[in-house]
Amino acid sequence: MKVLISGATGLVGTALTKAFRSEGVSVHYLTTRKSKVEADPGYRGFYWNPAEGEIDTACFEGVSVLINLAGASISQRWTAKNKKRIIESRTQSIDTLIKGLQSYGTSELEYVLGASAIGIYPSSQTEYYTEANTAVDDSFLGETVKLWEEHMQGFEELEIPYSIVRIGLVMAADGGALPQIARPVKFYAGASLGSGDQWQSWIHLEDLTAMMAFLVDQRLEGIYNAVSPNPVCNRKLTKEIGEVLSKPVFLPNIPVGLLRLVLGEMAYILLASQRVSCEKIQMEGFSFQFPNIHQALQDLL
Ligand SMILES: NC(=O)c1ccc[n+]([C@@H]2O[C@H](COP(=O)([O-])OP(=O)(O)OC[C@H]3O[C@@H](n4cnc5c(N)ncnc54)[C@H](OP(=O)(O)O)[C@@H]3O)[C@@H](O)[C@H]2O)c1
């Protein structure tokens, strides 16, 4: 099997590429950085520039599965310019893939998996979200994810089966949010954020890549939440990190006002609350290697 991954040089893409290659799956990947284009046996890069609708359609050669992870980081100041980049990097990437496929042909492609995010669900302390929920969070994040998923519908017109994976907070040893959350705890400066009550639906990176490989294997269609079975509130997450690192967390919570002052509107990422269910993928037979936060943190920290 040969897969094509866009956004393959990032946190999730690097781990997913490694997992596929260890199974003997060939990987083609798309990158916006010419310096990242490599050509090893079983691992071949292609340059693209979604902002200009530019793509090397040789990337589709022999590819039966396409995985789209591309998107500019949301962890940057939410200025008008950055917001435009965050949205367009996602919508234009999908549109460029679709246009490329229209010109190359779709006969070899059997399945598409598109990354999305749980940020689509309205922030709430009490709701427990399944994929059936249709409400969208009234925020820049909600708007971004809605547009991201709407553009995926282009694959319907190409008549290619596809899934959308709503990813939660990805926990990894190197990269993503965890090292940044753990750093102050290591220096006895750990504190919960805001009320500390906000739900954080997280997933261990290994479970995420395993779940993506499972969706591909089974060719499952539709929306799937990629979160562990046991979301935690921010206070519990901070405490657990302290326990695993044997560092007490004793400081008062960081007030919302201070977070907004330092981070601006982007502080929303840390304060939004989404308790999300993974029952749908479990019902398909997927099981998590790291269902509990303590066990995941012990593995990663
Ligand atoms: N990590 C999380 O906690 C999390 C949670 C929810 C959703 N997600 C989503 O899942 C996807 C993968 O996450 P990740 O953590 O691996 O992200 P990441 O480390 O930021 O990697 C994303 C990749 O997207 C590509 N990219 C960046 N700007 C781009 C642009 N303007 N146009 C096209 N491609 C661009 C980059 O690849 P090149 O530089 O090689 O082009 C980059 O390696 C992302 O779309 C992210 O939003 C992640």
The ligand as a Gaussian input file, in Angstrom:
#p B3LYP/6-31G(d) Opt

LIG

0 1
 N       -1.544000      18.583000      18.024000
 C       -2.769000      18.745000      18.510000
 O       -2.982000      18.769000      19.746000
 C       -3.935000      18.872000      17.551000
 C       -5.235000      18.935000      18.089000
 C       -6.321000      19.061000      17.241000
 C       -6.107000      19.132000      15.865000
 N       -4.841000      19.079000      15.359000
 C       -4.673000      19.218000      13.903000
 O       -4.078000      18.058000      13.350000
 C       -3.191000      18.429000      12.302000
 C       -1.818000      17.846000      12.608000
 O       -1.430000      18.329000      13.888000
 P        0.101000      18.539000      14.295000
 O        0.133000      18.727000      15.758000
 O        0.928000      17.480000      13.658000
 O        0.406000      19.954000      13.607000
 P        1.834000      20.572000      13.253000
 O        2.914000      19.903000      14.015000
 O        1.683000      22.053000      13.364000
 O        2.017000      20.183000      11.710000
 C        1.154000      20.654000      10.710000
 C        1.830000      20.576000       9.364000
 O        1.064000      21.390000       8.456000
 C        1.920000      21.941000       7.478000
 N        1.617000      23.363000       7.283000
 C        1.923000      24.418000       8.092000
 N        1.502000      25.569000       7.545000
 C        0.943000      25.226000       6.357000
 C        0.340000      25.971000       5.316000
 N        0.247000      27.300000       5.371000
 N       -0.150000      25.307000       4.240000
 C       -0.053000      23.953000       4.159000
 N        0.526000      23.196000       5.099000
 C        1.009000      23.837000       6.188000
 C        3.350000      21.810000       7.964000
 O        4.047000      20.959000       7.062000
 P        5.131000      21.537000       5.993000
 O        5.853000      22.657000       6.696000
 O        6.002000      20.361000       5.708000
 O        4.334000      22.006000       4.832000
 C        3.242000      21.167000       9.345000
 O        4.216000      20.174000       9.529000
 C       -3.152000      19.947000      12.232000
 O       -3.926000      20.387000      11.156000
 C       -3.744000      20.372000      13.570000
 O       -4.473000      21.581000      13.507000
 C       -3.763000      18.943000      16.176000

